[in-house]
Amino acid sequence: MHVAHLNTPDGKMSKSKGEFLTVSLLQEKGYDPLAYRFFCLQSHYRKSLVFTWENLDNAVGAYNKLLAKIAALDPEDGELDETVRAEYREKFKAAMDNDLNTSMGVTFIYDALKAKTNGKTKLAIIGDADSVLSLGLIEKSAALRRRNAAVQPAKAEFTVIPEDGEEDEGIKARLIARMEAKKAKNFGEADAIREALKSEGVEADENKRNRNDFALWFTKSKFEDQALKWDSPWGVGYPGWHIECSCISMKHLGEDIDIHC
């Protein structure tokens, strides 16, 4: 089967121009070859595909997010519904029969995630499709699921404080693991953990970029049941704890504090 050319923004990629992409080069640069395959499958084989590192990075991000969504499915959730599975198998077959439309095949995976069925059946549907797409979705998502389940609290230079005040050691451990992955520049793993948490309704505050950053003011909507609240230029709310601590220390200890250790 002939596949249309892989192009750069300046034209066709070729050895004679010194523009030649190999899987080994991708691996040397830290890219998963399956993420590159995901990038290619999003375009129909009869169409030329424009390659840029930015486009590949976008595909890597989408691939990792997809793995995280699949990893969030529970393999023990419900009984396998063969009727629904067969229905989706026919849908995928129709996409492939449409001149091997792999872009529709990739879209099918996202549709399967939204299917009104249990986790076990969704995984079976995705597994059937991936036996053709060969993106390693089931194997990689299972490995990610095991890592998420087995991760232990790691050493870190920060504390996880949930907004609702109810601690969850599993979530705390994964948030710490994500920060450790980012420190190690393992951004793929960090993104996968973030998406897995997001799929469970857990979102971390990404606005803190520096240890000196802190919240000046929380709006009333942050915690509807907050008893103490005041009017401010930003609306009804209450100050962040840094300001509270500063006010308390100034009231009881004075503006100048001399601490000897």
WORAWO-V259007 format. One record per pair of residues at least 24 apart in sequence whose C-alpha atoms are under 8 Angstrom apart, sorted by sequence separation. I is the first residue (numbers start at 0). J is the second residue. If there is no record, write none. Layout:
i->I j->J
i->I j->J
This chain:
i->34 j->58
i->35 j->59
i->87 j->111
i->104 j->128
i->152 j->176
i->155 j->179
i->214 j->238
i->215 j->239
i->34 j->59
i->37 j->62
i->151 j->176
i->214 j->239
i->147 j->173
i->150 j->176
i->153 j->179
i->170 j->196
i->213 j->239
i->214 j->240
i->215 j->241
i->214 j->241
i->215 j->242
i->34 j->62
i->104 j->132
i->213 j->241
i->30 j->59
i->174 j->203
i->101 j->132
i->83 j->116
i->80 j->116
i->84 j->120
i->88 j->124
i->83 j->120
i->84 j->121
i->87 j->124
i->91 j->128
i->79 j->117
i->78 j->117
i->81 j->120
i->84 j->123
i->88 j->127
i->77 j->117
i->79 j->119
i->80 j->120
i->84 j->124
i->88 j->128
i->3 j->44
i->6 j->47
i->8 j->49
i->76 j->117
i->77 j->118
i->78 j->119
i->79 j->120
i->2 j->44
i->3 j->45
i->4 j->46
i->5 j->47
i->6 j->48
i->7 j->49
i->8 j->50
i->76 j->118
i->77 j->119
i->78 j->120
i->1 j->44
i->2 j->45
i->3 j->46
i->4 j->47
i->5 j->48
i->6 j->49
i->7 j->50
i->8 j->51
i->69 j->112
i->75 j->118
i->76 j->119
i->77 j->120
i->1 j->45
i->2 j->46
i->3 j->47
i->4 j->48
i->5 j->49
i->6 j->50
i->7 j->51
i->65 j->109
i->68 j->112
i->74 j->118
i->75 j->119
i->79 j->123
i->3 j->48
i->5 j->50
i->73 j->118
i->74 j->119
i->147 j->192
i->72 j->118
i->73 j->119
i->72 j->119
i->74 j->122
i->72 j->121
i->72 j->122
i->69 j->122
i->43 j->99
i->44 j->100
i->43 j->100
i->44 j->101
i->43 j->101
i->42 j->101
i->43 j->102
i->41 j->101
i->42 j->102
i->40 j->101
i->41 j->102
i->40 j->102
i->41 j->103
i->41 j->105
i->40 j->105
i->69 j->136
i->69 j->137
i->66 j->136
i->70 j->140
i->69 j->140
i->70 j->141
i->66 j->139
i->67 j->140
i->70 j->143
i->71 j->144
i->66 j->140
i->70 j->144
i->67 j->143
i->66 j->143
i->37 j->134
i->36 j->134
i->34 j->134
i->33 j->134
i->33 j->135
i->63 j->187
i->67 j->191
i->71 j->195
i->63 j->188
i->66 j->191
i->67 j->192
i->70 j->195
i->64 j->190
i->68 j->194
i->60 j->187
i->63 j->190
i->64 j->191
i->67 j->194
i->68 j->195
i->71 j->198
i->59 j->187
i->63 j->191
i->67 j->195
i->71 j->199
i->60 j->190
i->64 j->194
i->68 j->198
